[in-house]
Amino acid sequence: MRTNILIFSANRSATPPAKVPAVYELTINWHVTEACNYSCQYCYAKWKDYPNPRELFHDRRRTRDLLNELFRYFHPTNTNNPLREELSWKTVRLNLAGGEPSILGNRLLDIAEIAREVGFQLSIISNGSRLTRSMIKEIAPHLTCLGISLDSANPTTNMEIGRALRSGKLLDPQELAGNIRLALKINPRLTVKLNTVVNLLNVGEDLSGLVQEIRPQRWKILRMLPIVDASLAISDEEFAAFVQRHRAFQSVQCVEDNRDMCESYLMIDPFGRFFQNHPSLAGGYLYSDPILSVGAHAAFSKMAFNSASFQSRYTGELGGTQ
């Protein structure tokens, strides 16, 4: 973990460093909806003070306008973006998250097509429950990365966490693995990523078999972030023990403790606002003005962004492992 972290805020003036750290791509996470067919106890996808009565994805024109504005502002050739004083990048990726983006069905496919037309590289993060073979066939060609959130291989644990449909149906890991293989057959250049949130209910579990079944190129291990609910929070020692138990997968791991996740993601909420987390924000987030109302530059100028932590996520420095 770096000790000389620079906190970027777009409304400050700064002299560019002699050598600007670089990443291949800048990832923008758009949480397209708060809706989800699971009810995980520790879910942080809860937003407040809605500026609009409906989530932005319902409006195709506004969706395109938002993506155009983001792509213009964060394009690597935009010299007016002050973030370039802290970081350089070659391409921009839009990551569609939620809630659960796959419950949008055809609307998700439409958003994917718009994002690709605008110029984004594209990825999604999903709980896997709606990634049917038909959905995979439609969306896999658009993606550079497919992310799956899996926290447990134990049915009882998944039920306790809330990773199940209201009917009680659980995700079938073997069916998911088959659908992932299909996605890779359709798009051989696709990267598969696994996300695991370590919490009080799964901290003692060995997920080696599940990881071997999915065979991700990247496994992000995140310590539960107590933004909305702290009841399943774990200690430093418990988190470290979980990471150590899975050291056989160290070559694909990206380990993120709570401090690593603060102000280190570019995030947009379902209503088209930048938002950010911080340890001092108990029970919520800091929001920008709506991007389509004030423009990406003015909206982003209100947000703190830790460019060093963002860059470290792609060089294996976060959490001290990779």
N, C-alpha and C positions, 0 to 999 in steps of 0.2 A: 504493500500500500504506500502510495506516495505521501511524503510529508510536506512538500512544497506545492500544495494544490493551489491553482489559480481559479478563482470564481469569476466566471464571465457574466456580465450584465450588458445587454446591448445598448444601454443608454449612457455608458461611460466612454470616455476617450482614453485610448491607451496606445503606447508605442508598440508596434509589432515586435515580438521577440526575434532574436537573430535567426533562430531555426524553429519553425512552426511544426509541432507534432502533426503526424499524418495518419489517417485511416483510409482504407480503400473506399468505403461508402459511409455516408451519413444516414442514420436510420431515424425516421420519424414515425412514431407510434400513434396511429389514430384509433382511439377506442370508439368504434362506430356506434355502439349501443350499450346501454346498461343491462338490457334484458339478457337472461341466461336461463337455460333449462336445468342447470344445477344450482345448488344453494350452499356453496362452500362457506363454512363459518368465518373464515379469515379473509374473504374476498374484499379487495380494496377498490373494486370498480363501483364506487358509490360517489355520485357527484351532487353538489348542492347549488342553490341559488340559480335555478334554471333561467337563462336569459330568453328562452323561446319555449313555447308550449310543446313543440315536437322536436325529436332528435333530427339532426340535419340530414341524415341519409335519406329521409323520406322525400326530399326535394332534389330531383336529379340535376336541375340547373345549378342550385346552390352547392351541391356536391362537386360538380365540375369546377365551379368558380373557386371553391376552397382549395381543391387540388392544384388548379392552375396557379393560384397565389402562392401556395407553399412551394411548388416546384420552381417558380420564378425566384422566390426569395432565397431558397436554399440551394439553388443551382451553383455548382462550383465556380462558375465564371462570374457570379454576381459579386463584384468588388465592393458593393455598398453594404454587404452583410458584415457587421463587425465581428461575427464569430470567426471569420477568416483570419483575424488577428491572433486567435488562440489555436486554430486547428485548420488543417487542410484536408480535402477529400476529393475523390474523383467522380463519384456517382452518388445518387440519392435513392434510398429505398423507403417505400411506404410499407409499414407493417400494420395490417388490419387486426385489431384486437377487440376486446369487449369488456364485460359481458362475454357473450359467445357469438362471434360474427356469423357462424354457419347457420344460425337460425333465421337469418335474413333470406336464405334460399336464393332465388333468382336475382334478388336485389344485390346480394353480395357479388354475384357474377357480373352484374352490370357495373358495380363500383370497380371491380377488378379490371374490366375492359376500359373504363374511363381512365383509371390510373395508368395503365399501360399506354393508352393513347396520349396522355399528357406527357409521359416520358419517364415515369418512375420505374425502377426495379420494384418487385412486389413480393411480399411475404404475408402469411397469416399465422396467428397463434390461436389454436382451437383446443377444446377439451376432447375432440375426436368423436363425440357422440353422433354428430350429423354428417360426418365425412363418409358418406356412402360411396359405393362404386360409381354411381352416376354423378355425384358431386365431384369426386376425384377426377373423373374423365373431363369434366367441364373446366375445373379451375387449375389443375396441375400445369397445363401449358403456360399459364400466366405467371407462375411462381418461380422465384429463385430460391426460396426457403419455405419449408413447411414446418411449423412449430406445433408440438403437441404438449399439453399440460397433463402430466401424470404424477400423482403423489403417492400411490400405494398399489401394491399387487394383491392386497388383502381385501376381500369383499366387505368384511365387517368394518374395517378401517375406512374404506371409501364411503360406506353408509354413514358412519359417524361424522366424517368430514362434511358430508353433503354432496359428494361427487356421485350422484345418482339422479335418475329422473323421478318425477313425483310418483310414478307407478312402481318405483323400486328397482327398475331395470338398471343394471350396471354396464359399463363399457366392457366389451370382450377384447382383451389384449391381443389374442390371436387373430381375430377379425380385423382389428386395427392394423396389426403388422402386415396382414395380407393387403389391405388397402394402401398402405405405405409402399409396399413392393409394386403395386399397380402404378402408383404415382411416379415412382422411379423408372418404371418401364416406359411410361408416357413421356417423362421428362428426365432423361438420364443425368442432366446437369443440376438437378434439384438437390439442395442441402436439407437434410432432416435434422431438426433440433428438438431436444426434449427439455421441458421445464419441470422442475420439481420444487415445490414449496415445503420446506422442512418445518414441521410444527409439532406440537405436543403429542399428537395422535400417531404420527409416523416416524418420529425421531429415532425409535429403536429398531426400525425395520431394515432389512437387507433387500435392496432393490436390484441386486445384480442380475437376477434372472430376467426381470422386466427390461432392463437396459440391454441385455444381450438379445432379447426378442426383438426390440425396436431397432437396435443398432444405429443410434444417432451419430452424426458427425460432430455434434456439439451437445453437451449436457449442461444446462444451466441449473445449478443448485442454489436456491435462494432461501435465506432465512426468513420465516414469516414476518411480514412488516405490519406491526400493530397500529395501523392507521385508523381503522374502523372498530376493530375488536381485538383486545389483547389477551383474551382468555386462553388462547392456545400458544402463547409466546413461549420460547424456550431460552435456556441459558447459553452463554458462550461455550461452556464445556460440552453441552449436549450437541450443539451445532458442530463443533469441532470433531466430536466423536462420530457423527454421521458422515462427515466428509472423509475422515480417516478410514471408516469401514468400507468405503467405496474407492479407495486409492488405486485399485486396479484399473479404473477408468480415468485416471488423472490426465491422460493425453487428450481427452475430449471435454474435460470439465472446465466450466467457468463458475467459480464460487463467489457468491455475493452475500455479504453480511448486510445488516440494516444500513450501516453507514455508507456502504458502497452504492446503495440504491438512491440515496438522497441527492436530488438536484443533478442527476447524471443521465437522465433520459429526456429526450425531446418528446413530449406527450401532448396530445390534443384530445379534449373530451368530446362526447357525442354532440355537443352544441357548438363545436367549432371554436373552442377557446384553448389556448395553451394552459396547461396546469402543471403544478410542481409539488412535490412532497418535501418535507423538512421535519427533523425531530421536534422542533418547537410547535409544529402545527398539529396539536392534539385533535384527533377526530376529523381531519379534513385536509383540504388542499388550498394552495394559493392559485388564483385564477387570473388570466389576462382578460382584457376586453375581447368580445367576439372578433375573430380575425377578419370576417367579411365586413364588419362595421368600420374598423380602423386600419386595416391592412396588417400584413404579417410583421412589418418592421415595428410599427407602434405597439402591437400586441406583445411581440417578443421582448421589447425593451423593458417590460415590467417584470420579466422572469429572470431568476438566477439560474445559471447553468454551469456545472462543473465540468469543463472541457477535459481536464486531466483525467478524471474518473471515467468519463465516456471513452476517451482514447485508450485507457488502460484495459477496459473491458475487451478490447480486440487485440491486446498484446499480452494477455495472460497475467496482468499485474493485480487485478482486483482479488482480494482475499488471499493473495500470496500464492495462488496455485494455478496451474494449467499444464 
